[in-house]
């Protein structure tokens, strides 16, 4: 994990000063968390998706952007945020958000849905059918 403070890290992300090879799943979660602390949910979604698309374009990786995965993670992070606290505290309390494979989204989406071109381009609602006692 990058040792820069949140302001410096967000600035590095927004200016594409972070190498694509150095920007992993946990880094996506960190940037999302920073935006969600800085802005109300809808504004955070707008800022994060625009910045992530710009970052991907800058690094020649536009095909990697996935709307459903991006928004689903933003919503899960938002749901779990608990007022103040550091990112390290958030990470310690939510380890399931930091595992890429298997992903927490496997609980909410079928593999075929997440692999679809439609899920890449528009946000799709979860389609996995969990037993009632597991749904929370």
FENUR-V538858 format. One record per pair of residues at least 24 apart in sequence whose C-alpha atoms are under 10 Angstrom apart, sorted by the first residue. I is the first residue (numbers start at 1). J is the second residue. If there is no record, write none. Layout:
# FENUR-V538858
[[I:J] [I:J]]
This chain:
# FENUR-V538858
[[1:26] [1:27] [1:30] [2:27] [2:30] [6:30] [6:31] [6:33] [6:34] [6:35] [6:86] [6:87] [7:34] [9:34] [10:34] [10:35] [10:51] [13:51] [13:52] [13:54] [13:55] [14:47] [14:48] [14:50] [14:51] [14:52] [14:54] [14:55] [15:51] [15:54] [15:55] [15:58] [16:51] [16:52] [16:54] [16:55] [16:56] [16:57] [16:58] [16:59] [17:55] [17:58] [18:55] [18:59] [19:55] [19:58] [19:59] [20:55] [20:56] [20:58] [20:59] [20:60] [20:61] [21:59] [24:98] [24:100] [25:97] [25:98] [25:99] [25:100] [25:101] [26:91] [26:97] [26:98] [26:99] [26:100] [27:98] [28:52] [28:70] [28:73] [28:74] [28:98] [29:70] [29:73] [29:74] [29:77] [29:87] [29:91] [29:97] [29:98] [30:77] [30:87] [30:88] [30:90] [30:91] [30:98] [31:74] [32:70] [32:71] [32:73] [32:74] [32:75] [32:77] [32:78] [33:73] [33:74] [33:77] [33:78] [33:81] [33:86] [33:87] [33:90] [34:87] [35:74] [35:78] [36:74] [36:75] [36:77] [36:78] [36:81] [37:78] [37:81] [37:83] [37:84] [40:78] [41:74] [41:75] [41:78] [44:74] [44:78] [45:70] [45:71] [45:74] [45:75] [48:74] [49:74] [63:120] [64:120] [65:120] [65:121] [66:114] [66:115] [66:116] [66:117] [66:118] [66:119] [66:120] [66:121] [66:122] [66:123] [67:114] [67:118] [67:119] [67:120] [67:121] [67:122] [67:123] [67:124] [68:105] [68:109] [68:113] [68:114] [68:118] [68:119] [68:120] [68:121] [68:122] [68:123] [68:124] [68:125] [68:126] [69:105] [69:109] [69:114] [69:119] [69:120] [69:122] [69:123] [69:124] [70:120] [70:123] [71:122] [71:123] [71:124] [72:104] [72:105] [72:108] [72:123] [72:124] [72:125] [72:126] [73:97] [73:104] [73:105] [76:104] [76:105] [107:134] [107:135] [108:135]]
